[in-house]
Amino acid sequence: MSGHCPPWFMAAGLCLLVGCPGAARPMAPEQADAGPDDAARFDAGELPRQDPDYLVVAADILVEPAREFAAYRSQAGFRTAVYARSELSPESQPASDLAAAVRALLQTARDLAPADETHYLLLVGDAPGLIPALPCTNELGGCYTDNLYADLDADGVADAAVGRVAANTIEEVRAFLSKVQTHEASYETGVWNRRLAMFTGAGGFGDDLDAMLEQVVLAGLDSLDYAFDIVGAYNNPENPYYFVPFDQKVLELFNGGSLATLYIGHGSSSEVEGLSASQIDGLHCAHRLPLALLFACLNGAFAGRRDSIAEILVERADGPIACFAASDVSHPYGNAVLSFEVERALLNSRPPTVGAVILAAKRQVLINRDSFRTRLDTSAALAGMPADEQLLVQQQHLNLYNLLGDPATRMQYPRSSVVFEPGVSGTLAHAFIDVGGRTPNLASGTAIVTLEIERSAIVSELAPFDPENPDPETVQANWAAAVDKAVAGVEVAVSAGGFAARLPVPQGLPVGLQCYVKVYAHDGIADSFGAVAVPR
């Protein structure tokens, strides 16, 4: 596959674009020369707000549909403002002038808002012609970014959630707005709402390093909220999650519906391992549209002459609702850190919007130093990457990775969390486990209750096969056994807002294995989910 990421490297220096220091700063509302009809004119979209939490900067030819986007967000309670590019900086001026003007607008808005308020910046227009991308530093290759439009203090981390609608025509913007509206207005209950789908390409960094990375990734998955399901495939015949044909499984993971679909591996501007631009016609996301997270080289090369695979995925009416991907060559260590922090933000913290997930993850890249991150950093050091290089890669990847889509798109998590009262009675040493709980938003319905092993464990026996000539039937049976973490399960009724279930404990579970009771309850309209650890 073209565009493979090189191995560990030596790097120095990080250049941050801080923009034009002399850029004019918009006046606050009390300073502006405003008439008595200002409020009405703000509401009508005739005057941009000075204190928006949702700022739209659009190419001049796309201002009309950009205002429609802002009007839709206004209905949800956002304070919106729309600016044409020419209002902020003439096209003849360098991109840094436009960036400085946008940052000034965001700074004014932040100065007028509560300190903990999340701000959003939507860029409407393709790069480089309509809304330019900004240059950034990447020791492995090129780099351009949208994040520097919102980096107000030049610390490398955006101070607002940034996204781009990479459109060239009014019709394209309106089609995407319609896609977002449909996604946010519809919700189909089902286990896909608690699912993170993952697929991973072959590492190719050497057996020792590949094995070490696999172990670290599995350890990271064990630290994520067990209320969610994580289902995936790995294109490596030495791994129990191997599947053939791999491209078939990739399409199934997308099309089966999920909260998010995540890829880690090698890539190019036109493909990930298991899915190329030529195979996109087979992609039809059912049940719900996922957030696509592509941690590979060049998948998000949105300023190229041809649309990147990230752009193609987002442009599809039944494709992902947004895509987070790298604009150029990325680094395996940087991808590992950033992908884990996105997973952790998404599943453990559950931010309300796509942009808030990405913003939280990027902040966590630089501040989280827990046991998992220590293990990951130690693994990188053993592979020949010292701490200063690790930090440099982390910083550079914050700009290298960009969001294509509307950052204010709502994350569609299950509607409530199960309250485990009275909770779990019994241990893994007993013949049965009894569990009871309440479903806050469901008076009646059905609860799927399972007893599941930890994500890094496999208790089923897998059949041997020849990795040089794998038998698809054997491989697929092994994959099904490896991904199925449930060792017992029942469906019970939800009655008067509660449920009770008894689960048999299988004999012969390994000593020391951590298990969880997981619940997904629904009534066809709303749902509730949760997980609780079982005492050993």
N, C-alpha and C positions, 0 to 999 in steps of 0.2 A: 504494500500500500504506500502511495506517495505521501510525502509530508511527515515522515516518522520523526519523532522527537529524538534529539541526540542524548547521550548519557550525561552523567554529572559533569559540571563545567566549572571553570574559574571565572568569576565576574567581579567587576568593581564599578561603583558609581551608580547613582540613580538621579536622573534629571526630572524635575517636576515643573510643569508649565504653570506659572502663576498669573499669567495674563498681563494686561496693560495696567500699570499702577495709576495712570492718569485717567482711567475711564470714569465717566460721570456716574454718580450714584443717584438713583431715582429718589425723589422726595417722598417722605412719609405722607400719609393722607392729611395730617394736620398742617403740613407745610405747603401742600399743593394749592395752586390757584384754582379752586374748585367752586362750582356753582351749587345752588340748592338742589339741583336735580341729580347730583352725583350718584346717590344710592341707586336710583332708577337706572341711570346709565350704566353703572356697574352690573346690575342685574340683567340688563339687556345686552351686555357684552360690548357696549360701545366704548367703554373705558376699561383698561386693565386695572385690576386691583393692585394696591401697593403691598397688601399683606396676604397674598395667596398662599395656601398650602398645596395647591396644585397649579403649577406654572407650565404653560404650553408655549414652546417656541417653534414656529412653523415656517417652512418655505413660503414665500409670498403666494405662489400659485396654489398652496394647500391651506390657506388661512380659513377659508369657508368651512371645510370639513373639520378642521382643527377646532373651530368654535363649536361645532356640533359635539365633538368629543368633550369639550369643556362643559357644555350645557348638560350633557349626560352626567358628568361627575358632580355638577352643581346640584342636581336632583338628589344625589346621595349625601349631600351636606358638605362637600368640599368648597372652599373659597378659591375660585378659579380666576386665572388671568391668561390671556392669549396675546402673544406678540408675534408680528411678522418679522422675519429675519431683517428686512430692510429698516425696520424701526429701531433696531439695536445696533446694526453695523452694516454699511454698504457691502455688497458682494465683492467690490473691488479691494476691500480691506482684508488683511490677514485674518485667519480663523481665530488667532489669539485675541483680537479686538472683540469679536462676537462672544468669545468665552468670558472675557472680562466683564462685558455688559450683562451677561446672564448671571454671573456670580454676584454682581452688584445687586441685581433684582432679588436673588435668593437671600443675600445678606440682609437687605432691608426687610424682607418678609420674616426672616428669623428673628431680627431685632424686635419686631412687633408682636411676636407670638410667644406662647409659653415655651420654656426651655426644652421640655420633653416632647414637643410636637414633632411628628414626622412630616417632612416636606417632600413633595414629588415634583420631578421635572420630566416632562414628556417632550421629546424632540420629534417633530413630524416632518419627514423628508429624508430621502436616501442620501447617502454619502458616496462620493465626495461632492457631487454637484449642487445639491439643494441645501442640506445642512452639513457642514464639514465635520469630519471626525478630527480629533486633536492628536498630535504626535505624542508618543510616550517612549520610555526606555525599556528595552528588552534585550539582554545580552545574547539571547539565542537567535534573534532575528529582528524582524520589524515589529512595530507596535503602533496602534492607534486606538483611541478610546473616546467614550462619551463621559466618563467619570470625572474628568478634569473640569467639565462645565460646572460641577457642583462641589469641587474641593475648595472650600472657602479659606482654609488656613494652611494650605499647601503641605498637609501632613501625609498625603498619599491616600487618604480615605475620604470618599465623597460625604458631604454633609446633608445630602438629600438622596432619595431613591430615584435613580435615573433610568429611563427606558427610551427606546426609539421605535417609531413606526417607520420602517425603511421603505417608504412608498414614493412613487413618482407621479401618480395621478390622483385626482379627486376620487375617482371610483375605487382605487385601491384603499384609500384611507377609510372611505365609507364602508367598504366590505369588511375591513378589520374591526371597525366600530360595531358593526352588526354582529360579528363573531363574538366580541366581548360581551355585548348586551345579552345575547342568547346564552352564553356560558354562565353569566351571573344571575340570569333570571330563571334558569332551569337547574333542577337537582334531582337526580335519580338515586334512590337508596340502593345500597348494595355494598359488598365487601370491598369493591374497588375504591371506595371513598377512604379507606384506611390503608391503602396499598402504596408502597414505594416500589416501583419496578426498576431493576438494575440489569445492565449487561456490560460485560467487561471484555475488552480485546486481549489478545495474547500480549504478554509483556515484552518478551524479546530482549531483556536486559541481562540475561544469564540466569541459569537455574537457581543459584543461591539468592540473587537479588529478587528474582520473581517470587520465590518461595517466601522470602522475608516480607515483601510487600503484601502478599496474600494473607499472611498471618496477621499483619498489622491491620489490614482492612477488616478482617473478620472480628478482630478485637474491638475495633471501632463500632461495628454494627451491634455488638453486644451491649454497648453503652447507650443505645438509642431507645426511646420509649417503646415498650413492648405492646402498647395499645395498637401499634401499627404493624402491618405485615410487610416484610421485605422479601420480594421474590425476584430471582434473577438467574442469569446464565453467564458462564465464563468460557470463552473460546480457547480452551486449553485442555487437551485430552488427558493430562495428568491430574486434572482437578475434578472432584465429584460433581460440580455444577456444570460440567461440559455438556453441550447439546449439539446434535447434528440433525438436520441442517441448521446451522447457526442463524442464517438470515431469516429462516422461517420463524424461529423463536423470537428474534428481535421484533418482527412485525406483530407477533402475538402479544408481546409485552406492551407495545404501543396500543394495539387495537383492543386489548382487553380492558382498558380503562385503568387509571391510577391517579393518585394525588399528584405524583411526579414520576417522570421516567428519567433515569440517570445513566449516563455512559461514562466509563473511564477506559482510556486506551489510546491507540494511535489514531490519527485522523488527517484529513486534508480539507480543503475548502468545499469539496464536493461529496465527501463520504465519511462515515464512521465505520468501524468494523462490523459488518452485518447489515449495513444499510447505506446505499449510495443514492445519489440524486435520481439515477435511472430506475430505482426500485420504489420511489416515493408513491407511485400510483397505487401500490398495494397497501398504503397506509390509510386507515379509516378508523380513527379513535372512537370507540363506542362508549356508551354510558356517561363518560365525562372527558373533557379535554385536559391533558396533564400539563404541568410545567415541565419543559424539557431542559435537562441539565447535562451539557456535553463537555466533559473534561478531557480535552484532546487538542492537538495542534490544529489551528486554522479553521475550525468548524464555524466560527463566527466572523469570518473575514468579510464584513458587511460593506467595506469600502472598495471592494474589488470590482472589476469590470462585469463579472457575472455574479449572480446571486449565490451566496454561500448556502450550504445545506441548512444552516440555522434559519436563514431568511425563507427558504423554500418551505420548511416545516411550518413556520408561523403563518405564511401566506395561505396555506391550505385551510379551507373552511372547516374541515374535520381533522386538522392537525393540532399540535400543541398550542395552548393559549399564549405561551411566551417561551422564549428560549434564552438560556444563559450560556455563553460560549466565548472562546478565545479568538481574538482578531488575528493572531499570528502564531508562531511556534511557541509552544508551552513546555513546561518542565515536569517530569514525572513526580518529583517531590512537591512542587508547587500545586500540581493537580491533586495530589493526595491530601494535602493540608486543606486546600480550599473546598474540595468535594466533601470532606468530613465536616467542616464547619457549616456548609450549606445543609447537610443532612441533620446536623445537630440543631441548627436554628429552626429548620422546618418541622422536625418531629418533636423535639423537646420543648421548644419555646412557642411554636405555633403562631408566628406573627400573622397579622390579619390580611396582608397583601403580598403579592409577588415581590414588589420592590422592597418591602420591609424585611422579607426573608433574606434577600441578597444583601441589603444594607447591614443587617445584624451579622450575617456570616462574615462579611469583609472586616467588620470591626473585630469579630472574634479571632480572625486569623492572627492579628497582632497582639491580642491581649490574653488569649487562653493559653495556659501552661499547666494543664492537668496531667494525669498519669498517661493518658493515651497520647497526648501531644509529645510528652517526654519520650515515650517509646518510639514514636515516629521520628523524632529528631535524632534519637540515638541510632536508629536504623540507618538514617541518611548519613550520619557521621561515620559509621562503620563502613559505609559504601564509598567513603572518600569525600564527603561534602561537609566542610567545617561549618561552625555556627554562623559566621559572618555571611557565608554564601547562602545559607538557609534563610536568613533574615532578608537578604537582598532579593531572593526569588519570591518570598512571600510578598514583599512590597511591590515588586514589579507585576505580579499576577493580579493585584487589585485593580490595576488599570488595563491589563491585557484582557480581562474578562468583562464582557458587556451584556446588558439585557436588551433583547429585541422583543418589544411588546410594551404594553402600558404598565408602568410600575404600580399603579393603583388597582390593578386587577385583584379582586378578592380571592383569597385562598378558600376553597370549598372543603373545609374539614368536616367530619361528622358533626352533627348539630349540637351534641352535648356529650359530657363524660359521665360514665357510669359511677355511681357512688356505691362502694362495696360495704354495705351495711346489711346484715351483720358481718359479711366478709367470708373468709375461708376458714373452714373447720376441718382439721385433719392434716396429716403430713404425707410425704411420699412413702413413709413406712407403713401407712394404713392401706386397707383394701379400697377405701373410697375417700373422696374429698367432697365435702358439701360446700356450696358457695351460694351466697345470696346478695342481692343488691337492688338499688333503685335506679330507674331511668328517668331523669328529671323532666324530659319533654315528651315522654311516651306514657300514656295511660294503659295502652294495650298494644299487642303486636307479638313479634317473635324474637327470641334471643338465641343466638348461636353461641354456645359456651364450649370452649375447648381447653384441654390441658396440653401445654406445649413446652418443648425443650428449648434451651437457649439457642440463639441463632447460629453460633459457631459449632454446635454439636450435630452429629448424625448418628442415630442409633440403629438404622436399618442397614442390613448387610448389602453391599453393592457387588454386582457381578463383574468379574474381570473381562477385559476386552483388549484387543490389539490396538494400541494408539496409532500405529502406522496405517491400519486398515480397520477403523472402528465400525462395528455393527450398529446401525442406527437404532434398531429395536432395543438392544441391550443398553446403549447409551441413554436413550430416552427413558427407559425404565429406571435406570440409576438416577437420572436427573429428577424424576418425579419423586423418588424415595428420598433424595437429599433435600429437596426444597420443602417437603411436607414435614413440618415441625410438630404437628398435632399427634399426640399418642392416645388421646381419648376425646370424645366430643358428643354433645347432645344438643337438640333443639328443644326449647321449652317456651311456654307461653309467658308473655308479659301481662300481668294482671294488676290493676290498681296501681300502676306505676312501679311495679317491682317484679322480680323473678327469683326463682330458687332452682338449683340444679344439683344433681349428684353425679360425679365423674368417677369411673373406675380407675384405679392406679395400676398400670401394667407392671407385671413382675419383671425383675431383672434389669431395671434402669440402673445405669452406672452410678456408683457411689460418688457423691459430691456434685452431681448434675443439678444445675439450677432449672427449675420449671416455673411456669406461669399459668394462671388461669386467665384466659382472654374472653372478652364478651363483645359481640356486635348485635345490637338490638335495633329493630326498625318496625314501622307500621305502614310502610309503603310511601310515606310522605316525609317523615323525619327519622333520624337515627341517633343512636347513642353507643359509645364504645369505651373500652377501658381494659386494663390488665393489672394483675396483682401477683406478686411473687408468692410461691407456695413454700411454707416452711419445710425444711429438709427433715 
